Amino acid sequence: MSDTIHQIITERMIAALQRGTVPWHKPWQAATGRPRSMSTGQPYRGVNVFLLALTAAEEGHDSPFWGTYRQIGDLGGQVRKGERSTLVVFYKQVDVAHRDQQTGEVTARRVPLLRYYRVFNAAQAGHLPERFYPAPGEHSEIGQPQALLDGYLARGPELQHAAGDRADYHPATDTIRLPLRAQFRSPEGYYATAFHEAGHSTGHPSRLNRPGIAAFDHFGSGAYAREELIAQITSSILCAQAGIDNPELFENSASYIAGWLSALNDDTKLVVAAAAQAQRACDLITQAEHEATSHATSTTQPAPDGSETVPAASTSPLPGPRNARHGRAADPASDRPGRAAGLPHRQPAPGSGRGDMLTHPAAAPARDTVPGREHHAQARSCLHAAGDWQAEAG
């Protein structure tokens, strides 16, 4: 049954991509802020942000508040006849009995359960209190992008600027490398790229220890695709929190969308897992800001009374070599934070005189159609081409 829920979410994302909408590129409307729970007032997290933001954009809902049919009724409201609900999910840790096949010993093992329920936007109901119809900007989370970045770098990786056309993260030295600020066409392009590489850096073993960084297996794997999506979602969320709203920042080309359609069809758990990891990455990067304002958000969404629940198989870390190298392109000329969907150009092999860190040019123009095999036009093959990773067995 959990596979069914993952499939429903994946189909929702695929449908958006087929319409030319990339769900993780604009997580929420700047005027309304993140989707919020009527019962707690807290923002939704993880994949729920995209599920609810998609519905809000498609249906024109201008309230950030969402609640179940029962919650809306308890608040004195009434969902209008014919309105459709939106599915949201959350994980809950539960203990289950596990029997060792060799010894027969039974122990308790904690596993995640994926629960789901359905909610309506306040705009779909009448007679709710006025607080659920806030004025534009009342719940926006506009911050200073440099403050967000500085707060993380003060306790995180080192940031280096160098003239050139490369942007990447080096796990071995825990260093983010970016082109000079002057090479970017806009400040928005600079911060989108910086946030993307900062997202990768949260996977370092000393931080969140993600398999895509700490134990990368091979280019084109599920771990690779997931790590790229984590970084992209992280950058998008941080841009939204910093008030950066420029549709030209992120790649929406036909090849980009084709690549992700292929990846989602191959792995129905990709979006849910990547969104959860990106949420943790954003929490880590914005930790200093939260501490400064004494503001913290819940790590799970509380299940409302009477919610439907479905168990989910846990997402286990993917095995792989212990050392990974990662690099990705910035695109200062167009202010796009790198090649799309983790599908970069083919790179020279180790030992070719460029060191053990595979990176690629930043200033290559974006294309809606890519003529050469060295580019990422074909959906499936692009996920298995040589790229901006290098892994070595540890």
Rosetta blueprint (number, residue, H / E / L):
1 M L
2 S H
3 D H
4 T H
5 I H
6 H H
7 Q H
8 I H
9 I H
10 T H
11 E H
12 R H
13 M H
14 I H
15 A H
16 A H
17 L H
18 Q H
19 R L
20 G L
21 T L
22 V L
23 P H
24 W H
25 H H
26 K L
27 P L
28 W L
29 Q L
30 A L
31 A L
32 T L
33 G L
34 R L
35 P L
36 R E
37 S E
38 M L
39 S L
40 T L
41 G L
42 Q L
43 P E
44 Y L
45 R L
46 G L
47 V H
48 N H
49 V H
50 F H
51 L H
52 L H
53 A H
54 L H
55 T H
56 A H
57 A H
58 E H
59 E H
60 G L
61 H L
62 D L
63 S L
64 P L
65 F E
66 W E
67 G E
68 T L
69 Y H
70 R H
71 Q H
72 I H
73 G H
74 D H
75 L L
76 G L
77 G L
78 Q E
79 V E
80 R L
81 K L
82 G L
83 E L
84 R L
85 S L
86 T E
87 L E
88 V E
89 V E
90 F E
91 Y E
92 K E
93 Q E
94 V E
95 D E
96 V E
97 A E
98 H E
99 R E
100 D L
101 Q L
102 Q L
103 T L
104 G L
105 E L
106 V E
107 T E
108 A E
109 R E
110 R E
111 V E
112 P E
113 L E
114 L E
115 R E
116 Y E
117 Y E
118 R E
119 V E
120 F E
121 N E
122 A H
123 A H
124 Q H
125 A E
126 G E
127 H L
128 L L
129 P L
130 E H
131 R H
132 F H
133 Y L
134 P L
135 A L
136 P L
137 G L
138 E L
139 H L
140 S L
141 E L
142 I L
143 G L
144 Q L
145 P H
146 Q H
147 A H
148 L H
149 L H
150 D H
151 G H
152 Y H
153 L H
154 A L
155 R L
156 G L
157 P L
158 E E
159 L E
160 Q E
161 H E
162 A L
163 A L
164 G L
165 D L
166 R L
167 A E
168 D E
169 Y E
170 H E
171 P L
172 A L
173 T L
174 D L
175 T E
176 I E
177 R E
178 L E
179 P L
180 L L
181 R H
182 A H
183 Q H
184 F L
185 R L
186 S L
187 P H
188 E H
189 G H
190 Y H
191 Y H
192 A H
193 T H
194 A H
195 F H
196 H H
197 E H
198 A H
199 G H
200 H H
201 S H
202 T L
203 G L
204 H L
205 P L
206 S L
207 R L
208 L L
209 N L
210 R L
211 P H
212 G H
213 I H
214 A H
215 A L
216 F L
217 D L
218 H L
219 F L
220 G L
221 S L
222 G H
223 A H
224 Y H
225 A H
226 R H
227 E H
228 E H
229 L H
230 I H
231 A H
232 Q H
233 I H
234 T H
235 S H
236 S H
237 I H
238 L H
239 C H
240 A H
241 Q H
242 A L
243 G L
244 I L
245 D L
246 N L
247 P L
248 E L
249 L L
250 F L
251 E L
252 N L
253 S L
254 A H
255 S H
256 Y H
257 I H
258 A H
259 G H
260 W H
261 L H
262 S H
263 A H
264 L H
265 N H
266 D H
267 D L
268 T L
269 K L
270 L H
271 V H
272 V H
273 A H
274 A H
275 A H
276 A H
277 Q H
278 A H
279 Q H
280 R H
281 A H
282 C H
283 D H
284 L H
285 I H
286 T L
287 Q H
288 A H
289 E H
290 H H
291 E H
292 A H
293 T H
294 S L
295 H L
296 A L
297 T L
298 S L
299 T L
300 T L
301 Q L
302 P L
303 A L
304 P L
305 D L
306 G L
307 S L
308 E L
309 T E
310 V L
311 P L
312 A L
313 A L
314 S L
315 T L
316 S L
317 P L
318 L L
319 P L
320 G L
321 P L
322 R L
323 N E
324 A E
325 R E
326 H E
327 G L
328 R E
329 A L
330 A L
331 D E
332 P L
333 A L
334 S L
335 D L
336 R E
337 P L
338 G L
339 R L
340 A H
341 A H
342 G H
343 L L
344 P L
345 H L
346 R L
347 Q L
348 P L
349 A L
350 P L
351 G L
352 S L
353 G L
354 R L
355 G L
356 D L
357 M L
358 L L
359 T L
360 H L
361 P L
362 A L
363 A L
364 A L
365 P L
366 A L
367 R L
368 D L
369 T L
370 V L
371 P L
372 G L
373 R L
374 E L
375 H L
376 H L
377 A L
378 Q L
379 A H
380 R H
381 S H
382 C H
383 L L
384 H L
385 A L
386 A L
387 G L
388 D L
389 W E
390 Q E
391 A E
392 E E
393 A L
394 G L
